């Protein structure tokens, strides 16, 4: 796909505090060009970078907990028995999942403009 030429120019004026906030957000974005960052913000409204590996870990944790629940359900339905060890492992899985979700929530809160 052919890239369009960037040839339109817009000039904006910012207060010192607005410029500081813009620079902080630009630094947090990890982008290398403030012009590209501003275009991204104007066209899409937000630039969000996330860790795919962290999301994979959460997906694996959810699958593990779901698998444990499924195994426990099958055993209870067939034998009417439930084992403490299985419940303990299920609790550990839920706790790990909860911790991962809290970590993501903490990172998302950093994106809140009032926190910058």
BELNORHU-V169415 format. One record per helix or strand. SS is the DSSP state (A for helix, B for strand). FROM is the first residue (numbers start at 1). TO is the last residue. Records with the same first field share a line. If there is no record, write none. Layout:
BEGIN
SS=FROM-TO / FROM-TO
END
This chain:
BEGIN
A=16-29 / 34-44 / 52-79 / 84-110 / 113-115
END
